[in-house]
């Protein structure tokens, strides 16, 4: 995070959008707040508590920002953060998922989520996505069976599949249950004619490919 400005309100928001890149985090947040209510001081306190934009998003979701922000300010800041999340998530829909890095790039916004989500992506023969099936979970995991993921893949005529899920903790290391589920899905996919090519974990600390770890008995390249 950028260093907090001692007097960011004196540096008004620039008239050109491209010039926003040079502003500090505090100055950007001040631009979203009502200036008559000591915006500079409140922005500084919020960013100090949040320790980053992701932390600020958590404060908004938990209601912990209510003492600092008026209702319309909370909506304004939340909308700005949501725009950023969607921008990160936006990818050309049919770009081939040729390797784990391409998978992690496409689904990098998943690492911002506060609960776990499991996504199965069905691929055509060129490894282009043709179907996506998402299962939501909780902070500590997603409860799913291989059949829950394979049914939509078979219905869409996918020739292979990739699975992605996030770790809200920020740790990208696979758990014992992650490896066990991947092994079960691998075997079920082989029986159904929809081979599992990879299981990619995305988190704040980066991403991990279980294919590259040897869990699938090969690599994803």
C-alpha positions, 0 to 999 in steps of 0.5 A, a space after each residue: 500500500 502507498 504511504 498515507 498522505 499527511 494532507 491529501 485533500 489539498 491535492 485535488 483529484 486530477 481532471 485526467 483519468 490517467 493522472 489518477 495512477 500517481 495518487 496515493 491510496 489515501 488520496 483516492 479514497 478521499 475522492 470517494 468521501 464527502 469532503 465536509 466530514 473530515 474526509 482526510 482523517 477518516 480515510 487515513 483511519 480506515 486505511 490504517 485499520 484495513 491495511 489494504 484495499 482487500 481489508 477495506 472490502 472486508 470492513 465494508 462487508 462486516 459493517 465495521 466501517 459504519 462509524 467512519 462512513 455515512 451510508 452513501 459513502 459506504 455504497 460509493 466505496 463498495 461500488 468502486 471496489 466492485 468495479 475493480 474486482 470485475 475488471 480483474 475478473 474480465 477475460 476474453 471468454 474463449 481464450 484457450 487455457 493452455 497451462 496453469 498460468 493461463 488458468 490462474 490469470 483468468 480466475 485471479 479475481 477468485 483469490 479476492 473472495 472471502 469464502 471458498 468457491 469451486 469452479 469446474 470449466 469444461 473444455 473443447 478440443 482446443 482447450 477453450 472453455 465451453 461451460 463453467 459450473 460454480 459451487 459456493 461454499 463457506 470460509 472453511 471449504 466447499 462441499 461437493 461430489 465429483 458427480 456435481 461437477 461432471 454432470 454439466 461437463 457431460 451435458 455440454 459435450 466437454 472433452 476435458 475439464 479443469 477445476 479451480 478453487 480459492 483459499 480465503 486464508 491466502 495460503 496457496 498450499 493444497 490441503 489433504 482434502 484438496 488432494 483427496 477430492 482431486 484424486 476422486 474427481 480424476 478417477 471419476 472423470 476418466 470413467 466418464 470420458 471427461 479427463 481432469 487436466 488440472 486443479 488450480 488453487 488461487 489465493 492471495 499468495 499466488 496459485 498452485 497447480 496440482 498437476 504440476 505437483 504430480 497429484 494427477 500423475 502428469 503435468 498441465 502443459 
